[in-house]
Amino acid sequence: MSELRQDPITHDWVIINPGRASRPHDGAGAGTVNCPFCPGNEAMTPGEVDSICTPDGSWLVRAVPNRFPVLSEVAPDPSLDAPHAGLWSRRPGYGHHEVIIESRDHELEVGLMAVEQLRRVLEMYVRRARALAARDGRLRQIVLFRNHGTRAGTSIAHPHSQIVATPTVSPETRRRVMDEIAFFDENGCCGLCRELDLECASGERIVLETQAFVTLAPYASGNPYQLQIAPRRHCASFLEVEEQELDDLAGHLRRVLAALFRNLADPHYNLVVSSAPLDLVHRSASHWFIEVLPRLTTPAGFELGSRIVVNVQTPEQAAVELRAQIATPPE
């Protein structure tokens, strides 16, 4: 049973869900016989909600409900809707959680995927995000992410992403929205647009520029080789991405992830689509982007106690290395 509980001081909501501990783990991914995401094992997943197929009907990308959802769309426990005395507030753990199976190939990493296949994956991202956003008025945020490697939290090796629709806005997103609005109020423009202009003019931390997107190693990166992939066109929400932008993004993202793959020997990483909440869209201040966070270090006592991150790699050097990888044709 999933439920949301609110911190009485910060008012941040957290999810309590003991059932997530039961989800399967295949470690490094030993074989395909028991992999629920491999072709021929479709009956091992819940019923498909969307797919992109070949003309003969074979699927290329599938979207299915998560068997062990963070939030559940089933009828919630009525007792969680009851008033609570004192400091303690909670809500039913209502929401939607889906898996996007990115390929039929059990071993295929995104950085090695054909651009045409990655374009299909991005199309499914948009289709499912729009479908969940339109489902009902109780949902406030769409979270799209992929985990690669056990240090990044993946439990099944077969390439896949996940999408979660939540009834609350996450603390990190809420703070970013407020910061974006404060920057706009002070400067009269989008903060990320200003940052992209300055970074492109300098070039020092730029990893890749294409017609519609820019990848940079952020000036105040919190992780070694952290990357930010942002559209040049000002756009508050990923749900409003245009078809030609997806065309550009497929090749762009493939080159960036391939460079990361080669430079760091297939690192574990998280990829997250950062987009405005459904009901907190400030069209002038907010600007969606993709963040890639390699998991090369582990936060220790200082970081956990102070909430100040320590990055052991400069973003400038990370950009130099990744630019070199992009410029060097793969063997």
C-alpha positions as CSV (number, residue, x, y, z in Angstrom):
1,M,0.0,0.0,0.0
2,S,1.4,3.4,-1.0
3,E,0.7,6.6,0.8
4,L,2.0,10.2,0.8
5,R,3.2,11.7,4.1
6,Q,4.1,15.4,4.6
7,D,7.0,16.7,6.7
8,P,5.4,19.0,9.2
9,I,8.2,21.6,9.0
10,T,9.3,21.7,5.4
11,H,5.9,20.6,4.0
12,D,7.7,18.3,1.6
13,W,5.7,15.2,0.6
14,V,7.4,11.7,0.7
15,I,6.1,8.4,-0.6
16,I,5.9,5.5,1.9
17,N,5.6,2.2,-0.1
18,P,6.9,-1.0,1.4
19,G,5.8,-2.9,-1.7
20,R,8.6,-1.5,-3.8
21,A,11.0,-3.7,-1.8
22,S,9.5,-6.7,-3.6
23,R,10.4,-5.6,-7.1
24,P,12.6,-8.1,-9.0
25,H,16.3,-7.5,-9.4
26,D,18.4,-9.3,-12.1
27,G,21.7,-7.8,-11.1
28,A,23.8,-7.3,-14.2
29,G,21.2,-9.1,-16.3
30,A,21.9,-12.8,-16.6
31,G,20.3,-13.9,-19.9
32,T,17.0,-13.2,-21.4
33,V,14.9,-16.3,-20.6
34,N,13.3,-14.7,-17.5
35,C,13.5,-11.1,-18.5
36,P,10.0,-9.7,-18.6
37,F,11.0,-7.1,-21.2
38,C,12.4,-9.4,-23.8
39,P,10.4,-10.5,-26.9
40,G,8.4,-13.6,-26.3
41,N,7.9,-12.7,-22.6
42,E,5.2,-10.1,-23.1
43,A,2.8,-12.1,-20.8
44,M,5.2,-11.4,-17.9
45,T,4.3,-7.7,-17.9
46,P,0.9,-6.1,-17.3
47,G,-1.2,-5.3,-20.4
48,E,0.4,-3.0,-22.9
49,V,-0.9,0.6,-22.9
50,D,0.9,1.8,-26.0
51,S,3.4,0.6,-28.6
52,I,5.3,1.5,-31.8
53,C,5.4,-1.5,-34.2
54,T,6.8,-2.6,-37.5
55,P,4.3,-3.0,-40.4
56,D,4.0,-6.8,-39.6
57,G,3.0,-6.0,-36.0
58,S,6.2,-6.7,-34.1
59,W,6.8,-4.2,-31.4
60,L,9.8,-1.8,-31.4
61,V,8.9,0.2,-28.2
62,R,6.3,-0.8,-25.6
63,A,4.7,1.0,-22.7
64,V,3.2,-1.1,-19.9
65,P,2.1,-0.4,-16.3
66,N,4.8,-1.0,-13.7
67,R,4.1,-4.2,-11.7
68,F,5.5,-2.6,-8.6
69,P,4.4,1.1,-8.9
70,V,5.6,3.9,-6.7
71,L,2.1,5.2,-6.8
72,S,-1.0,3.2,-7.7
73,E,-4.1,4.0,-9.7
74,V,-6.2,1.5,-7.7
75,A,-8.9,2.7,-5.3
76,P,-7.0,4.2,-2.3
77,D,-7.5,3.3,1.3
78,P,-10.5,5.5,2.4
79,S,-8.9,5.9,5.9
80,L,-6.1,8.0,4.3
81,D,-8.6,10.7,3.3
82,A,-9.7,11.2,6.9
83,P,-8.7,14.4,8.8
84,H,-5.5,14.0,10.9
85,A,-4.9,15.7,14.2
86,G,-1.8,17.6,15.2
87,L,1.2,17.8,12.9
88,W,0.7,14.6,10.8
89,S,-0.7,14.8,7.3
90,R,-1.0,12.1,4.8
91,R,-2.8,11.3,1.5
92,P,-3.6,8.2,-0.6
93,G,-0.6,7.1,-2.8
94,Y,-2.6,7.7,-5.9
95,G,-0.8,8.2,-9.3
96,H,0.3,6.3,-12.4
97,H,3.6,4.5,-13.0
98,E,4.6,3.0,-16.4
99,V,7.6,1.4,-17.9
100,I,8.8,2.2,-21.5
101,I,10.6,-0.8,-22.9
102,E,13.1,0.9,-25.3
103,S,14.2,-2.0,-27.5
104,R,13.8,-5.7,-28.3
105,D,17.5,-6.1,-27.7
106,H,18.3,-7.1,-24.1
107,E,21.9,-5.7,-24.2
108,L,21.4,-2.5,-26.2
109,E,22.5,0.7,-24.4
110,V,21.0,4.0,-25.6
111,G,24.4,5.4,-26.4
112,L,24.8,2.5,-29.0
113,M,21.2,2.6,-30.3
114,A,20.4,3.5,-33.9
115,V,19.2,7.1,-34.1
116,E,15.9,5.9,-35.7
117,Q,15.2,3.7,-32.7
118,L,16.1,6.4,-30.2
119,R,13.6,8.7,-32.1
120,R,10.9,6.1,-31.5
121,V,11.8,6.0,-27.8
122,L,11.5,9.8,-27.5
123,E,8.2,9.7,-29.4
124,M,6.9,7.3,-26.8
125,Y,8.1,9.6,-24.0
126,V,6.0,12.4,-25.4
127,R,3.0,10.2,-26.1
128,R,2.8,8.7,-22.6
129,A,3.6,12.0,-20.9
130,R,0.7,13.7,-22.8
131,A,-1.6,10.8,-22.1
132,L,-1.0,10.8,-18.4
133,A,-1.2,14.6,-18.1
134,A,-4.7,14.5,-19.8
135,R,-6.0,11.6,-17.6
136,D,-7.5,13.5,-14.7
137,G,-7.2,16.8,-12.7
138,R,-5.6,15.2,-9.6
139,L,-2.2,14.8,-11.2
140,R,0.3,17.7,-10.8
141,Q,3.7,16.4,-12.1
142,I,5.0,14.1,-14.8
143,V,8.4,12.5,-14.0
144,L,10.3,10.9,-16.9
145,F,13.5,9.1,-16.2
146,R,15.8,6.2,-17.0
147,N,18.3,4.5,-14.7
148,H,21.3,2.7,-16.2
149,G,23.3,0.4,-14.0
150,T,22.8,-0.8,-10.4
151,R,24.5,2.3,-8.9
152,A,21.8,4.4,-10.6
153,G,19.0,2.2,-9.1
154,T,18.1,0.0,-12.0
155,S,16.7,-3.4,-11.1
156,I,16.3,-4.9,-14.6
157,A,19.1,-4.6,-17.1
158,H,17.0,-4.6,-20.3
159,P,17.0,-1.0,-21.6
160,H,13.9,0.8,-20.3
161,S,12.7,4.1,-19.0
162,Q,9.9,5.0,-16.5
163,I,7.3,7.6,-16.2
164,V,5.4,8.5,-13.0
165,A,2.5,10.9,-12.7
166,T,2.2,12.3,-9.1
167,P,-0.6,14.2,-7.3
168,T,2.0,16.4,-5.6
169,V,5.0,18.5,-6.8
170,S,8.3,17.3,-5.7
171,P,10.4,19.5,-3.3
172,E,13.2,19.9,-5.9
173,T,10.8,20.9,-8.7
174,R,8.9,23.3,-6.4
175,R,12.1,25.1,-5.4
176,R,13.4,25.3,-9.0
177,V,10.1,26.8,-10.2
178,M,10.3,29.4,-7.5
179,D,13.9,30.2,-8.4
180,E,13.0,30.5,-12.1
181,I,10.2,32.9,-11.3
182,A,12.5,35.0,-9.0
183,F,15.1,35.2,-11.8
184,F,12.5,36.3,-14.3
185,D,11.1,38.9,-11.9
186,E,14.5,40.3,-11.3
187,N,15.9,40.1,-14.9
188,G,12.9,40.1,-17.2
189,C,14.0,36.9,-19.0
190,C,14.3,33.1,-18.6
191,G,17.3,32.1,-16.6
192,L,18.2,29.1,-18.7
193,C,17.8,31.1,-21.9
194,R,20.3,33.6,-20.5
195,E,22.6,30.8,-19.4
196,L,22.6,29.2,-22.9
197,D,23.4,32.5,-24.6
198,L,26.4,33.1,-22.4
199,E,27.6,29.5,-22.5
200,C,27.4,29.3,-26.3
201,A,29.2,32.6,-26.6
202,S,32.0,31.3,-24.4
203,G,32.1,27.6,-25.5
204,E,34.1,26.6,-22.5
205,R,31.6,24.2,-21.1
206,I,29.7,23.3,-24.3
207,V,29.8,19.6,-25.2
208,L,27.6,19.7,-28.4
209,E,25.5,22.2,-30.3
210,T,23.0,21.2,-33.0
211,Q,20.2,23.1,-34.7
212,A,17.6,22.7,-31.9
213,F,19.6,21.6,-28.8
214,V,22.7,22.5,-26.7
215,T,24.5,20.1,-24.3
216,L,26.7,21.7,-21.6
217,A,28.5,20.7,-18.5
218,P,26.8,23.1,-16.0
219,Y,29.0,25.7,-14.4
220,A,28.0,24.5,-10.9
221,S,27.8,20.8,-11.7
222,G,27.0,18.7,-8.6
223,N,28.2,15.4,-10.2
224,P,31.4,14.5,-12.2
225,Y,30.5,14.7,-15.9
226,Q,27.0,16.0,-15.2
227,L,25.3,17.1,-18.4
228,Q,22.3,19.4,-19.2
229,I,20.6,19.1,-22.6
230,A,18.3,22.0,-23.3
231,P,16.3,23.1,-26.3
232,R,17.3,26.4,-27.9
233,R,13.7,27.4,-28.3
234,H,12.2,28.7,-25.1
235,C,9.6,26.2,-24.0
236,A,8.3,25.6,-20.4
237,S,7.1,22.0,-20.8
238,F,8.4,18.8,-22.4
239,L,4.8,18.1,-23.3
240,E,5.0,21.0,-25.9
241,V,8.1,19.7,-27.7
242,E,7.8,19.8,-31.5
243,E,8.3,17.0,-34.0
244,Q,11.3,18.6,-35.7
245,E,12.9,19.1,-32.2
246,L,12.5,15.3,-31.5
247,D,14.2,14.6,-34.8
248,D,17.1,16.7,-33.8
249,L,17.1,15.5,-30.2
250,A,17.4,11.8,-31.3
251,G,20.7,12.3,-33.0
252,H,22.0,14.8,-30.5
253,L,21.2,12.6,-27.5
254,R,22.7,9.6,-29.2
255,R,26.0,11.4,-29.8
256,V,26.2,12.7,-26.2
257,L,25.5,9.4,-24.6
258,A,27.9,7.6,-26.9
259,A,30.6,10.0,-25.9
260,L,29.8,9.4,-22.2
261,F,29.8,5.6,-22.9
262,R,33.3,5.7,-24.5
263,N,34.9,8.2,-22.2
264,L,33.8,6.6,-18.9
265,A,33.6,2.9,-20.1
266,D,29.8,2.5,-19.8
267,P,29.1,4.5,-16.6
268,H,26.0,4.0,-14.5
269,Y,23.9,7.1,-14.7
270,N,20.4,8.6,-14.3
271,L,18.7,10.5,-17.1
272,V,15.8,12.8,-16.0
273,V,13.5,15.0,-18.0
274,S,13.0,18.2,-16.0
275,S,9.8,19.9,-16.9
276,A,7.3,22.4,-15.3
277,P,4.6,20.9,-13.1
278,L,1.2,20.6,-14.9
279,D,-0.4,23.3,-12.8
280,L,2.6,25.6,-12.1
281,V,3.7,26.4,-15.6
282,H,5.2,29.9,-15.8
283,R,5.6,30.1,-19.5
284,S,8.1,32.9,-19.5
285,A,10.3,31.7,-16.6
286,S,10.4,27.9,-16.9
287,H,12.4,26.0,-19.5
288,W,12.5,22.2,-19.8
289,F,15.7,20.3,-20.1
290,I,17.2,16.8,-19.8
291,E,19.8,16.1,-17.1
292,V,22.3,13.3,-17.2
293,L,23.9,12.4,-13.9
294,P,26.7,9.7,-13.9
295,R,27.0,7.8,-10.7
296,L,30.8,7.8,-10.2
297,T,31.0,8.9,-6.5
298,T,29.0,8.2,-3.3
299,P,27.8,11.1,-1.1
300,A,29.4,10.8,2.4
301,G,29.0,12.4,5.8
302,F,29.8,16.0,4.8
303,E,27.5,16.0,1.8
304,L,24.6,14.3,3.7
305,G,25.1,16.5,6.8
306,S,25.5,19.8,5.1
307,R,23.5,19.2,1.9
308,I,26.5,20.8,0.1
309,V,27.8,18.6,-2.8
310,V,31.5,18.1,-3.5
311,N,32.3,17.5,-7.2
312,V,35.7,15.9,-7.9
313,Q,35.8,16.9,-11.6
314,T,35.6,20.4,-13.1
315,P,32.8,20.8,-15.7
316,E,35.3,22.5,-18.0
317,Q,37.5,19.4,-18.1
318,A,34.4,17.2,-18.5
319,A,33.4,19.2,-21.5
320,V,36.9,19.0,-23.1
321,E,36.9,15.2,-22.8
322,L,33.4,14.7,-24.1
323,R,34.0,17.1,-27.0
324,A,37.0,15.1,-28.0
325,Q,35.0,11.9,-27.9
326,I,32.3,13.4,-30.1
327,A,34.9,14.6,-32.6
328,T,36.6,11.2,-32.7
329,P,34.8,8.6,-34.9
330,P,34.1,5.4,-33.0
331,E,36.2,2.4,-34.0
